[in-house]
Amino acid sequence: MSLWLIIFLFTIPLSAQLARQSVDGVVIKDSIAIKPKYEQHFSSSSTTILYPSECYTTRWTIFFNAIQSPRPKIIVHTPQEDVVVLNCPTGWSGYAQGSYIGTSIGTVSYTDCLRPDLVPNVEVRDVTPSSGEIARKEIWFGTKFAGTFSTVKNAPILPELFILNTNEELRLLVTESNYPSVTLSASVNSSIQPVQLVYSPSKTINSEDYLDKTTGEFIIPLNQDIIFYPNPNNKRLILIDASVTAINKCGDQTTRGARVRMTSTIVPSTVHHFEVRLEKDTVAFTESAKIFVKAKDVNDRDVELAADKLVKLSITANNEYGTFINKNGDTLKTTPVELEHVPYGDAKAGLIQFSAVKKNPIDPLLCKVRVELESDPSKAGEREIPVVEQTLKIVMEGEREVEPRNLRGLRTAPIPTNANKKEFKVQLTRNKAAVPNHSFELTTDYIDGTGGHDHVTPRRTQNRDNYGYFILRRDGRDYDRPYNGQTQDDGRETFDYVSSFFGDRMRLKVETTQPNKKHLLWDTISVIEKVANLIRFHGPGNYSLTGATTTHTDNHYFYNQSAIDDLIEAADAFFEQEWNTTGTMRLNDMSLEWGGIFDIKTGSKAWSPPHNAHRNGKSVDIENIELEKVIVTIIETQRDTVFTVPKIEFIKLFKNFMEQYMQKWKFIDEGQLKEDIFERKRLYPHFEWKGN
């Protein structure tokens, strides 16, 4: 496969110009030798440049002294034709040779008109090219060297290069308002087409590409040996040895060059003020943005300022909404908000940040940032930074109250109803607009000391009975706390909160999952979990209230006033009964202030429900009970043992009194009526209100 010479043009992009002078044509000086800018591509098997086939000639030679058969017939096969060298002669001597255009190596066929068996093998072997050759191969007839194929590049035909509109040596004067450029223009005459023109350093040479406008000095790019300072102590003058190289398709080339002189008259400017720029158009609450500071002259052009010069940054308006973060990542917490002794190099590089982490604005407002030179505060600059709200919140419409689940104390809690679930939304806004795809975590925790529970430790076991759970409205599935998700396209996610088994105040909390914002971007609401309208037991009568403990100091809440009045009436009548040997009715546990599970144990068994009832204000334990001692002989030991158990006769009388005489109460047997004394429990009689 033939490879072509590939030529790459390198052009320096044009930059914006204030006023640009364009000069067509340069003086060409043959004495300036500049290497053309092109690249050579090589084949994988050779480092020889391969141009088009017409740029090469391949020669062949056959030596007759290698022939060993009586009537040989030898043909050289070339890409253009087959050449019959010998055609069955009876005698021969010397050699034969020829040539053709191209690099393809031909082949040789060798036969004999009389004796085919005497013809040796023909082999074409690779050998090292001789000087001036591109490729060389040897022809062998058996063990006899018989000739060669060799390829050479044709003698160069140099393109003739012409420069159009030549003038005197070009001198460019660079001023504060004029950044001139020069354009090289050339044509070529060559008998071998096409011809490529390569410009160095580029066709259009812009003074701006080499100029430091702040200092007025020229900067030479790295690896540019054709650009130099005539005087290294004067960087306001540079010389550029520009050139044009013409290369034809066989790689023959001619180079001609000219010198461009650039002189700068720009005087370095001094600092007049600072430009203060922010990487964002707005900064929302919890967000930060880099501040970029740049020194400017009186004409608002960039000027040099030593990197170690110190500047001070301050917030002069609405500083209660913003502060600074220094280059070490430390947030400034002082008031007034002033960050002193900042190296200008740090401020210029954007290593100082404005941070809106102090207060979440309701409406957009402007924080004004001022930057001043500490050695001369009159050199200053300001920027107003729009700060907008960003709010992650829980939205729950209407009354924030639900009923505790499983008020009947069933082993398997029933499906939640509208009474014990409440819809709410998690939403995130930035400048009042929805923010989709923001990750958040949603959880719950009860508030200590609520619902009638005065104990704090230990905390409840982590499960949905104790902390409630969530139903995701989008898929209808249940999720335990914590739930991790994202806001949807409208910036929201909708849930139902399903209550715990307890009466209490449950706090729902949502917070961002971004670690550096968790302490800022969050919200909580409290949901009351209670049985509605429970009333604290009160009123005159022959009774006493008992059972209060340090863990539940107020344990006498009842369903309604009718139930309270009826129980007081029962207490008065009970006091008058002849069979009552226990005196005044002693009313023990009813329900806690907000209902739900009434746990009576402490320590590791706290928050568990030995009181399986007492959840909805309809249960009461009454301490009045007669006990009897029963002597039992233990068979294994043949010893008598005394057990103290409730007297069944008293329990039956008490049961009949409440159910038949008072009529609106039902006795709940918790083992007091068992005939087997080992099953008879020493529990206070438990009654349930059956009235309205």
C-alpha positions in Angstrom: 0.0 0.0 0.0 1.5 3.3 -1.0 1.7 6.1 1.6 1.4 9.8 0.9 3.1 12.7 2.5 0.6 14.3 4.8 1.0 18.0 5.4 -0.6 19.7 8.4 -1.2 23.5 8.5 -1.0 25.1 11.9 -2.9 28.4 12.3 -2.9 30.6 15.4 -6.6 31.6 16.0 -7.4 35.3 15.6 -8.2 37.1 18.8 -10.5 40.0 19.3 -8.9 43.3 18.2 -9.6 46.9 19.2 -8.2 48.3 16.0 -6.2 46.0 13.7 -3.8 47.0 11.0 -3.5 44.4 8.2 -0.5 44.4 5.8 -0.6 42.2 2.7 2.8 40.9 1.6 6.2 40.7 3.0 9.8 41.0 1.7 11.2 37.5 1.0 14.9 36.9 1.9 16.5 33.7 0.6 19.1 33.9 3.3 16.6 33.0 6.0 16.4 29.2 6.2 13.4 28.0 8.2 12.2 24.4 8.4 8.8 23.8 6.9 6.0 22.7 9.2 4.8 19.4 7.9 4.8 15.8 9.2 5.9 12.6 7.5 3.9 9.4 7.9 5.7 6.1 7.5 4.7 2.5 6.8 4.9 0.0 9.5 7.7 -2.0 7.7 9.8 0.9 6.5 10.8 4.4 7.6 11.0 5.5 4.0 8.6 8.2 2.9 6.4 6.9 0.1 5.1 9.5 -2.3 2.7 8.8 -5.3 4.0 6.2 -7.6 5.0 8.7 -10.4 7.6 10.1 -8.0 9.6 6.8 -8.3 11.4 4.7 -10.8 12.0 1.0 -10.4 14.8 -0.6 -12.4 15.5 -4.3 -13.1 18.5 -6.2 -14.3 18.9 -9.9 -15.4 22.4 -11.4 -15.6 22.5 -14.2 -18.3 25.5 -16.0 -16.7 23.0 -17.4 -14.0 21.1 -19.4 -16.7 21.8 -23.1 -16.6 19.2 -24.7 -19.0 19.7 -25.3 -22.8 16.7 -23.3 -24.3 15.7 -20.8 -21.6 12.6 -18.6 -21.8 12.7 -15.7 -19.3 10.0 -13.0 -18.8 10.1 -10.0 -16.4 6.5 -9.1 -15.3 6.1 -5.4 -14.4 3.0 -3.5 -13.4 2.9 -2.0 -16.9 3.9 -4.9 -19.2 5.5 -8.3 -19.5 9.1 -8.1 -21.0 10.4 -11.2 -22.8 14.1 -11.2 -22.0 15.0 -14.6 -23.7 12.7 -16.6 -25.9 14.3 -20.1 -26.2 17.6 -19.1 -27.8 20.4 -21.5 -28.4 23.0 -19.1 -27.2 23.2 -15.9 -25.1 25.6 -13.6 -23.2 25.7 -10.4 -21.1 22.6 -9.1 -19.4 19.2 -7.4 -19.9 17.7 -4.4 -18.0 14.7 -2.1 -18.0 12.7 0.3 -15.8 9.2 1.4 -15.1 7.3 4.1 -13.1 6.2 3.2 -9.6 7.4 1.3 -6.5 5.7 -2.1 -7.1 8.3 -4.8 -7.4 7.8 -7.1 -10.4 8.3 -10.9 -10.8 10.3 -13.2 -13.0 9.2 -16.4 -14.7 11.8 -18.9 -15.9 10.9 -21.9 -18.2 12.8 -24.1 -20.8 11.5 -24.9 -24.2 13.2 -28.4 -24.3 14.0 -29.4 -20.7 11.5 -28.3 -18.1 13.2 -30.5 -15.5 16.4 -28.4 -15.7 14.7 -25.1 -14.7 15.8 -24.0 -11.2 13.5 -22.2 -8.6 13.2 -18.5 -9.1 13.3 -16.5 -5.8 13.1 -12.7 -5.2 14.8 -11.8 -1.9 14.6 -8.6 0.3 18.0 -7.0 0.8 19.3 -3.7 2.3 18.9 -0.8 -0.2 22.0 0.8 -1.5 22.7 4.5 -1.0 20.0 6.5 -2.8 17.6 3.6 -3.1 14.2 3.4 -1.6 14.0 -0.4 -1.9 16.1 -3.3 -3.3 15.4 -7.0 -4.0 17.7 -9.7 -5.5 16.7 -12.3 -8.1 18.1 -15.8 -7.7 17.9 -18.7 -10.1 18.3 -21.6 -7.6 21.8 -20.9 -6.1 22.8 -18.4 -8.8 22.5 -14.6 -8.3 20.6 -13.6 -11.4 19.8 -9.9 -11.0 18.0 -7.1 -9.1 14.9 -4.9 -8.7 15.7 -1.4 -7.2 13.5 1.6 -6.6 14.8 5.2 -6.5 13.0 8.5 -6.0 13.1 10.6 -9.2 15.4 13.6 -9.3 13.6 16.6 -7.4 11.8 19.2 -9.4 11.7 22.1 -7.1 8.6 24.3 -7.0 9.2 27.9 -7.8 7.7 30.0 -4.9 6.5 33.6 -5.5 5.6 36.2 -2.8 2.9 38.6 -3.9 2.9 42.4 -3.2 6.3 42.5 -1.4 7.3 45.6 0.5 10.1 46.8 2.7 10.9 44.9 5.8 7.7 44.9 7.9 7.6 46.9 11.1 4.5 46.7 13.4 3.9 49.3 16.1 1.7 48.1 19.0 -0.1 50.7 21.0 -2.8 50.7 23.7 -5.5 51.1 21.0 -3.9 49.3 18.0 -2.9 45.7 17.8 -1.8 45.2 14.2 -1.4 41.9 12.3 0.4 40.8 9.1 -0.8 38.3 6.5 1.6 36.3 4.4 0.5 35.9 0.8 2.2 33.6 -1.8 1.7 31.6 -5.0 3.7 28.8 -6.6 4.6 27.4 -10.0 5.4 23.7 -10.2 5.3 21.0 -12.9 4.4 18.4 -10.3 0.9 19.3 -8.9 -0.6 19.7 -6.4 1.5 22.0 -4.3 0.9 22.6 -0.6 1.8 26.0 1.0 2.9 25.8 4.7 3.1 29.1 6.7 5.3 29.6 9.7 4.4 30.5 12.4 1.0 31.0 10.7 -0.4 32.7 7.7 -1.8 35.6 9.8 0.6 36.8 12.5 -1.4 38.7 15.3 0.5 41.0 17.6 -2.1 40.2 20.3 -1.1 36.5 20.3 2.3 37.5 21.7 1.5 40.5 23.9 1.0 40.8 27.6 -1.4 43.8 27.6 -0.9 44.4 31.3 2.9 44.9 31.1 3.2 45.9 27.5 5.8 43.2 26.9 5.9 40.4 24.4 5.8 36.8 25.4 7.5 34.2 23.3 5.6 30.8 23.3 7.6 27.7 24.3 9.5 25.9 21.6 9.4 28.8 19.2 13.0 29.1 17.9 11.9 31.4 15.0 10.8 34.2 17.5 13.4 35.9 19.6 14.3 39.1 21.5 17.1 41.0 19.8 17.9 42.4 23.3 16.9 40.1 26.2 16.7 43.1 28.5 14.1 44.7 26.3 11.0 42.6 25.9 9.1 45.3 24.1 10.7 44.3 20.9 10.6 40.9 19.2 11.6 39.6 15.8 9.7 36.9 14.0 11.3 35.0 11.1 8.2 34.2 9.1 8.3 31.8 6.2 6.4 30.1 3.4 7.3 26.6 2.2 6.0 25.1 -1.0 5.9 21.3 -1.1 4.9 19.3 -4.2 3.4 15.9 -4.1 6.8 14.2 -4.5 8.1 16.0 -1.3 10.2 18.5 -3.2 10.2 21.8 -1.4 11.3 25.4 -1.5 11.3 27.8 1.5 11.4 31.6 1.4 11.2 33.9 4.4 10.8 37.4 5.8 11.4 39.1 9.1 8.6 40.8 11.0 9.6 43.4 13.7 7.1 44.2 16.5 7.6 47.1 18.9 5.3 47.9 21.9 4.7 51.3 23.3 2.2 50.2 25.9 2.9 51.6 29.4 2.0 49.3 32.4 -1.1 50.4 34.2 -1.6 50.8 37.9 -4.4 49.5 40.0 -7.4 51.7 40.1 -10.2 49.4 41.3 -11.1 45.7 41.5 -13.5 43.7 39.5 -15.5 41.3 41.7 -17.2 38.4 40.0 -19.2 35.4 41.2 -19.2 32.0 39.6 -23.1 31.9 39.9 -25.8 34.3 38.9 -27.6 33.6 42.2 -26.7 31.8 45.5 -29.5 30.0 47.4 -29.6 29.3 51.1 -27.1 26.5 51.9 -25.1 27.1 48.7 -21.6 28.6 48.2 -20.0 30.2 45.2 -16.4 31.1 44.4 -15.5 34.8 44.3 -13.1 36.0 41.6 -11.2 39.3 42.1 -9.3 41.0 39.3 -7.2 44.2 39.5 -8.2 46.8 36.9 -6.8 50.2 35.7 -8.7 53.4 35.2 -9.7 52.2 31.8 -11.0 48.9 33.2 -8.2 46.9 31.7 -6.4 44.1 33.6 -3.3 45.1 35.5 -0.7 43.2 37.3 -0.8 43.1 41.1 1.7 41.1 43.2 0.1 37.9 44.4 1.2 38.5 48.0 -0.5 41.9 48.2 -3.2 41.7 50.9 -6.9 42.5 50.3 -9.9 42.5 52.7 -13.3 41.1 51.8 -16.4 42.2 53.6 -20.2 42.0 53.3 -21.6 45.5 53.7 -25.3 44.8 53.0 -27.5 42.1 54.4 -24.6 40.4 56.2 -27.1 38.4 58.3 -27.6 36.2 55.2 -24.1 35.5 54.0 -20.5 34.9 55.1 -17.1 33.8 53.6 -15.3 30.5 53.4 -11.5 30.9 53.3 -9.2 28.8 51.2 -8.8 26.2 54.0 -12.5 25.6 54.0 -13.2 27.4 57.3 -16.4 29.4 57.5 -16.2 32.9 59.0 -18.5 33.2 62.0 -17.8 36.8 63.1 -20.0 39.9 62.8 -19.3 42.2 61.0 -18.4 39.8 58.2 -14.8 40.8 57.3 -12.2 38.4 56.0 -8.8 40.2 56.3 -5.2 39.5 55.1 -6.2 37.6 52.0 -3.4 37.3 49.4 -4.5 38.8 46.1 -3.3 35.7 44.4 -5.9 33.6 46.4 -8.7 36.1 45.7 -7.8 36.2 42.0 -7.8 32.4 41.8 -11.3 32.0 43.3 -10.1 30.4 46.6 -12.5 32.5 48.7 -16.2 31.6 48.6 -19.4 33.5 49.4 -21.6 31.2 51.5 -25.3 31.7 52.1 -25.6 29.6 55.3 -26.7 32.0 57.9 -30.4 32.7 57.3 -32.9 31.6 54.7 -34.5 34.6 53.0 -38.2 34.6 52.3 -37.8 36.8 49.2 -34.7 37.4 47.0 -32.3 40.0 48.4 -28.8 41.4 47.6 -25.7 40.9 49.7 -23.1 43.4 48.8 -19.5 42.1 48.8 -16.6 44.7 49.0 -13.0 44.0 48.2 -10.3 46.6 49.0 -6.6 46.8 49.0 -5.4 46.8 52.7 -2.6 49.2 52.0 -4.9 51.6 50.1 -8.6 51.0 50.9 -9.5 53.5 48.1 -8.6 50.8 45.6 -11.8 48.8 45.9 -14.6 47.0 44.1 -18.1 45.8 44.9 -20.5 43.2 43.7 -24.2 42.7 44.7 -24.9 39.0 45.1 -28.5 37.8 44.7 -29.4 35.4 47.5 -32.6 33.4 47.2 -34.5 31.0 49.4 -33.9 27.2 49.3 -36.3 25.3 51.5 -36.7 21.6 52.2 -40.0 21.2 54.1 -42.8 18.9 55.1 -46.2 20.1 54.1 -49.2 18.6 55.9 -52.6 20.2 55.4 -55.2 20.5 58.2 -55.0 19.3 61.7 -51.8 17.3 62.5 -53.5 14.6 64.6 -54.0 10.9 64.1 -55.3 8.1 66.3 -52.9 5.4 67.6 -53.2 2.2 65.8 -54.5 -1.1 67.2 -56.6 0.3 70.0 -58.1 -3.1 70.6 -54.8 -4.7 71.3 -55.0 -7.3 68.6 -52.1 -9.7 67.9 -52.1 -8.5 64.3 -52.7 -4.8 63.8 -55.6 -4.1 61.4 -55.1 -2.2 58.1 -54.7 1.5 58.7 -57.7 3.7 58.3 -58.2 7.4 57.7 -58.3 7.8 61.5 -54.7 6.7 62.0 -52.9 7.9 58.8 -52.3 11.4 57.5 -51.1 12.6 54.1 -48.1 14.9 53.8 -45.6 16.0 51.2 -41.8 16.5 51.2 -40.9 19.4 48.8 -37.8 21.3 47.9 -37.9 24.8 46.3 -35.1 27.1 45.2 -36.1 30.7 44.6 -39.8 29.5 44.8 -39.2 27.0 42.0 -39.4 23.2 42.3 -36.2 21.3 42.6 -36.4 17.8 41.2 -34.2 14.8 41.9 -32.9 16.0 45.2 -32.1 13.1 47.6 -33.5 13.2 51.1 -34.0 11.1 54.2 -37.3 10.9 56.1 -37.6 9.5 59.6 -39.7 9.8 62.8 -39.0 10.0 66.5 -41.4 10.5 69.5 -41.0 13.5 71.7 -40.2 12.6 75.3 -42.7 13.3 78.0 -45.8 13.3 75.8 -49.0 11.4 75.9 -48.7 10.6 79.6 -45.4 8.8 79.4 -43.0 10.4 81.9 -40.2 7.9 81.4 -37.3 8.6 79.0 -35.0 5.6 79.1 -34.7 3.2 77.6 -35.7 4.3 74.1 -38.4 2.3 72.3 -37.3 -0.6 70.1 -36.9 0.3 66.5 -40.0 -1.0 64.7 -43.2 0.4 63.1 -45.4 -0.3 66.1 -43.3 2.1 68.2 -42.4 4.7 65.5 -45.1 4.5 62.8 -44.3 4.1 59.1 -44.8 5.6 55.7 -46.9 4.7 52.7 -45.5 6.1 49.4 -48.5 7.4 47.5 -46.7 7.0 44.2 -46.5 3.2 44.5 -48.8 2.4 47.4 -46.1 0.5 49.3 -45.2 0.6 53.0 -41.8 1.8 54.1 -40.2 1.7 57.6 -38.2 4.6 58.8 -35.8 5.9 57.7 -37.0 6.3 54.1 -34.5 7.5 51.5 -35.7 8.9 48.2 -35.7 11.8 45.8 -38.1 14.7 44.9 -40.0 14.0 41.7 -40.3 16.3 38.6 -42.6 18.7 40.6 -40.0 18.9 43.4 -42.2 16.8 45.7 -42.9 13.4 47.0 -46.2 12.5 48.6 -46.7 10.1 51.6 -49.1 8.9 54.3 -47.8 8.8 57.8 -49.3 5.8 59.6 -49.4 6.2 63.4 -47.6 4.1 66.1 -49.4 2.2 68.8 -48.7 4.9 71.4 -50.4 8.1 72.4 -47.6 10.7 72.1 -46.3 13.5 69.9 -44.4 12.1 67.0 -41.8 14.3 65.2 -41.4 13.7 61.4 -38.0 15.0 60.1 -36.7 15.3 56.6 -33.1 16.3 55.8 -31.0 16.5 52.7 -28.5 13.6 52.2 -25.8 16.1 51.1 -23.3 15.8 54.1 -22.2 19.5 54.1 -25.9 20.7 54.1 -27.5 18.4 56.6 -27.4 20.9 59.4 -29.1 23.5 57.2 -31.5 21.9 54.8 -34.0 20.1 57.0 -37.5 20.4 58.4 -39.6 18.8 61.1 -43.3 18.8 62.0 -45.0 17.2 65.0 -48.0 14.9 64.7 -50.2 14.3 67.8 -51.1 10.6 68.2 -54.1 10.5 70.6 -57.5 9.1 71.2 -59.7 12.2 70.9 -61.7 13.7 73.8 -60.5 11.6 76.7 -61.4 13.2 80.0 -59.5 13.2 83.2 -61.4 11.3 85.9 -63.0 13.7 88.4 -66.0 14.3 90.6 -67.1 13.7 94.2 -67.9 10.2 95.3 -66.9 7.2 97.5 -63.8 6.3 95.6 -60.0 6.9 95.5 -57.6 7.1 92.6 -54.6 4.8 92.8 -51.8 3.3 90.6 -49.9 6.5 89.7 -46.1 5.9 89.3 -43.1 8.0 88.4 -43.3 6.7 84.9 -47.0 7.5 84.5 -48.1 10.1 87.0 -51.5 10.6 85.5 -53.2 7.3 84.7 -56.9 8.2 85.1 -58.3 9.3 81.7 -61.7 8.0 80.6 -63.8 7.8 77.5 -66.4 10.5 78.3 -68.3 12.2 81.0 -71.2 9.6 81.0 -68.7 6.8 81.7 -67.2 8.8 84.5 -70.6 9.6 86.1 -71.7 6.0 85.8 -68.5 4.7 87.5 -68.8 7.2 90.3 -72.4 6.1 90.8 -71.1 2.5 90.9 -68.5 3.4 93.5 -71.2 5.0 95.7 -73.4 1.9 95.4 -70.5 -0.5 95.9 -69.7 1.2 99.2 -73.2 0.4 100.5 -73.2 -3.3 99.5 -73.3 -5.7 102.5 -71.0 -8.2 100.7 -68.4 -5.5 100.2 -65.8 -6.1 102.9 -63.1 -3.9 101.1 -64.4 -0.5 101.7 -64.2 2.5 99.3 -63.8 1.6 95.6 -60.1 2.1 94.6 -59.8 3.0 91.0 -56.5 1.9 89.5 -55.3 2.2 85.9 -57.6 3.6 83.3 -55.9 5.1 80.2 -53.1 7.6 79.7 -53.8 11.2 78.7 -53.7 10.5 74.9 -54.6 6.8 75.0 -52.6 4.1 73.1 -50.4 1.5 74.8 -50.3 1.8 78.6 -47.0 0.2 79.5 -46.5 -0.4 83.2 -43.2 -2.1 83.4 -39.8 -0.4 83.6 -36.2 -1.1 82.6 -35.7 -3.3 79.6 -39.4 -4.2 79.5 -40.5 -0.6 79.3 -42.8 0.3 76.3 -44.1 -3.2 76.1 -47.9 -3.7 76.6 -48.7 -6.0 79.6 -51.8 -3.8 79.8 -53.3 -5.1 76.5 -56.4 -3.0 77.0 -56.4 0.5 78.6 -55.8 2.1 75.2 -59.1 3.9 74.4 -60.4 5.2 77.7 -62.9 2.3 78.3 -60.9 0.1 80.7 -60.5 0.3 84.4 -58.8 -1.9 87.0 -60.4 -1.8 90.4 -58.2 -2.8 93.4 -61.0 -4.0 95.6 -60.5 -7.8 96.0 -60.8 -10.4 98.7 -58.0 -12.9 98.9 -58.0 -16.4 100.5 -55.3 -18.8 101.6 -55.4 -22.2 100.1 -53.2 -25.1 101.5 -51.9 -27.4 98.8 -49.9 -30.6 99.3 -47.1 -30.9 96.8 -47.0 -34.5 95.6 -43.3 -34.5 94.8 -42.3 -33.3 98.2 -45.3 -34.3 100.3 -45.2 -30.8 101.8 -48.1 -28.4 102.4 -47.7 -25.1 100.6 -49.9 -22.0 101.3 -51.1 -20.0 98.2 -52.9 -16.6 98.5 -55.4 -16.2 95.6 -58.5 -14.1 94.8 -61.6 -15.4 96.4 -63.9 -16.5 93.6 -67.1 -15.8 95.5 -66.1 -12.1 95.9 -65.1 -11.8 92.3 -68.5 -13.3 91.2 -70.4 -10.9 93.4 -68.4 -7.9 92.1 -68.9 -9.1 88.5 -72.7 -9.4 89.0 -72.9 -6.1 90.7 -71.2 -4.2 87.8 -72.8 -6.1 84.9 -76.4 -6.5 86.3 -76.9 -3.8 88.8 -74.9 -1.1 86.9 -75.6 -2.7 83.5 -73.1 -0.7 81.4 -70.0 -2.6 82.5 -68.5 -5.9 81.4 -66.1 -8.0 83.6 -63.0 -9.2 81.7 -61.8 -12.4 83.2 -58.0 -12.3 83.4 -57.7 -15.5 85.4 -59.4 -14.5 88.7 -62.3 -17.0 88.2 -60.2 -20.1 87.4 -61.0 -23.0 89.6 -57.4 -24.2 89.3 -55.6 -22.2 91.9 -52.4 -22.5 89.8 -54.1 -20.6 87.0 -56.0 -18.1 89.2 -54.1 -14.8 88.9 -53.7 -12.2 91.6 -55.0 -9.4 89.4 -57.3 -6.6 90.1 -60.8 -7.0 88.5 -60.9 -5.5 85.1 -64.0 -3.8 83.7 -64.8 -2.4 80.3 -67.3 0.4 79.6 -70.1 -0.7 77.2 -72.1 2.5 77.3 -72.2 5.3 74.8 
